[in-house]
Amino acid sequence: MFEELHDKLDRFWHDEKTLAETDPEFIEFFTRFAYDEVVNEPGANHPDLDDATRSMAILATLLGCQGLDEYEVMLPVALESGVTPVQAKEIVYQATAYLGIGRTLPFLKKTNEILDARGVKLPLEPQGTTTPEDRVEKGEQAQVDIFGDSMRGFATSGNHVNKWLSGNCFGDYYTRGGLDYRQREMITLCFLAAQGGCEPQLTSHAAGNMKVGNSYEFLIAVISQCMPYIGYPRTLNAVACINKAAEQFK
């Protein structure tokens, strides 16, 4: 699928007369790099990084860097690559815990618009697994599952923000269907890397990724796919955080 992406985007951008007429040279070298070289570079690949997984990482990255125009281009590609409507929605939902509704609402509206145009019946099947009564308990258990036993009692430690992290961030989002822990930690890594300024959390979630089975090599491949969308400074910061997290596992 991604081997065809260069041609698809070339056709898309040439439909946009201003880009075709004002920036043909830029369009050519950017698409060649982002959708050919980055995709096919051996050092930027991993056996677990199939087209659907790559697409989920890119969608999460575009949410993190607020790339709504590019998201509109990439979501149909992601759906054709094997990302399900449920998975696409779950990526946007979970982004709210890391970006806030002020930044995710335009993406949710755009996702609905694209799904509706493709004939997907909305709303989708519910994916929630918690209740208002057990969301904090189940959220803290998700934290334990991902980060280890040190997270036991987290919800009642510190101030109310810790309770919110357990009940809302993990209880309301991570316990939902549609994505498993490995996928949810991968997209969280992308949210954090793409928005920048979250290096302590990025390091923690890089370690969480490794604990749930996303290897160091896989994470480097994921961040490599993010690079065209977030640039080199944030990519290098993310690699440094992954390297720091990996020291825990030596």
N, C-alpha and C positions, 0 to 999 in steps of 0.2 A: 504493500500500500504506500509506504513512504517513498519508494522508488518512483511512484507516479506523482508525488506531491509537487515536485519542482514544476512539472508541466501544468498541473492544475492551477497553481498559484500564478504562474506566468500568464495563463489565460485570464485569470481573475484580474490581475493588475493591468493587463492590456485592455480590459473592459473599462477600467478607470482612466479616462482619457488624459486627465491631468498628470497622473503618474507615468503613463506610457510616453507622453510627450515631453514632460519636464525632467524625468529622472530615469530614463531607460538604462543608463550605465549602472546606476546604483541598484536598480531592481535586478539586473542580471547578476552582478557579483554577490549581492546579498542572498538571493535565492539559491545560487550555486553553492554558497558556503553553508547556509542554514539547513537546506533540505537535500543536500547531496553529501558534501564533505563531512558535516557533523554527524549525519545519520550513518555514514559508511566508514568512518574512521575506526579502526580496530580498537584503539585505546579508549574510545567513547562508547563502546558497546559491551553487552553482557548477555549471556544466554537467557536470563529472565526478562530482558528488556524487549519484549515483543511489541508489535505495533500498537496494541491496545494499551499496554502499560506505558509506553512512550507517550501516547496521546494523553493519558491521564496526567502524567507529569507536566506536559506542556500546558494543559488546561489550568492546572493548579498554579503554575508559574505565571500565566497570564492574569489570573485573578490577583496574585500577589503583587505584580507590578502594574496592575490596573490597565492592562492592554486590551480594552474592550473591542476595539476595531479588529485586532488580530484574533481575538477570541471568536468573533463572529465568523471569521474565515475558518478557524481551526475546529470548531465544534462539529460541523458536518463531516469533516475529515475524520475526526475522532469516532463519530458514530459509524462511519463506514469501516473504520479500522477494528471494530468490535467492542467499543465502549457502549454500554447499554444506556438507555435513557435514565434508569435508576442510578447508575453509577455517575452519570453526568450531573444529575441533581444533587447527589450526595456530596460531590466535590464542592459544589457551590454552597450547600448548606454548611458543611464543616468549615469552609473558609470564613464564615461569619464569626466563629470563635477566635480566629487569629487576625482577622482584618476589620471586623465590625460591620454592622449592617449598612452603614453609610457608604462603604466601598463595595459590598457584595450585592446590594439590591439591583443595580443596573445589570449585573451579570445574570441574576435570577430572572429578570424580565426578558433579557435577550435569549436565555436558554428556553424559556417558555415559548417565546415567539418562534424560535427555530424548530422546536419539537412539534408545535402546533402545525407549522407549515409542512412538516413531514408526516402529518396524519397521526401523531401520537396522542392518544386520549389522555387528557389531564383532568383531575389530578392522578398521579401514579398510585400504585398500590402502597399503602402505609408500610413504613420500615421500622417504626419505633418498637422497642422491646422493654421499655421501662414505664413506670408510673410516677406520678408526683411523689408518692410515698417511698419508692425504692430507688429513685434515680441517683441520689447521693451515694448510697451504699454500692450500687452497681457501677457507678462511675469510679469510685475509689478502687473497686476490684479491677476495673479496666486499667487503672494506673499501676496497680500491683502487677497485673499480667504483662504490662509493657515495660515498666521500669524496675520492677523487683520489689521485694518485701519491705524495703525502706519506705515505701509509700503507704504502708498500713498506718491508719490514724491520721492521714494527711488532712482529711476533710475537717477534722476538729482541732487541727494545729493552727497556730497563727491567728489571723483575723478572718473576716467573712469572705475575703477573696479566695482563700483556699477552699472554703466550702463551695463557692461558685465554680471553681475549677473542677472539683470532683463532680458536682451535680450537673452543671451546665456543659462545660467543655467536654468532659468525658462521659457523663451520664446521659446527656441529651444527644450527643453526636456519635461518640465512638461505639456506643452499644447498638447503634442502628444496623439494619441489614444493608445489603447492597455492596458494601466494601468490607474486607477483613482487616485485621490489625496491620498486616504488612502494607496493604494499600493505603490505609489511613495514615500510617506513619510516613510513608513515602510522600503523600501529597502535603502533609504538614511540613516536611522538610522543604518542599518547593515553595509553600506559602512564605515561610520564614526567610529562605534565601532570597526570594524575589523582592520582598518589601525592604530588606536591609535593616540594620540597626537592632537586630534581635539575636546577636551572636551568642549570648549565654543560653537562650532558649534553643537556638539552632544546634549548639553543641549537645545539649541534653537530648534533643530529639534525634540527632544523629546516633547517639548511644542507644536510644530507644529503638530505632530502626534495626540496629545490629542485634539487639536482644530478641527481637521478634523474628529475625531470620533474614533481614536485608543486609547482605554482606557489604564490606567496605568497597569492593570492586563494583558492586551494583550501584551503590550510592554515588560513586565517582561518575559512573556512566549516566546516571540520572541528572546530576548537576551539569554534566557536559551537554546534555540535550537542552538544558535551561539557558545555556550561555547566550545564544543569539537573542534571547528575549530580555535578559537582565544585564548584559554587558560583562566585561572582564572584572571590574572591581568587586562586584557582589559575588561573581563566580569564584574568584580567588579567596574571598572571605569564607564562602561556604566550604571550599576544599580545606581551608585551614581548620575550620570547625570539625569537619569529618575526620581529619587527621588527629586532632586533639581527642575526639571521642574514641578513636580506634586505640589510643594508648591504654585505655581501660581494659582492653581485651588481649593485651600482649602477655 
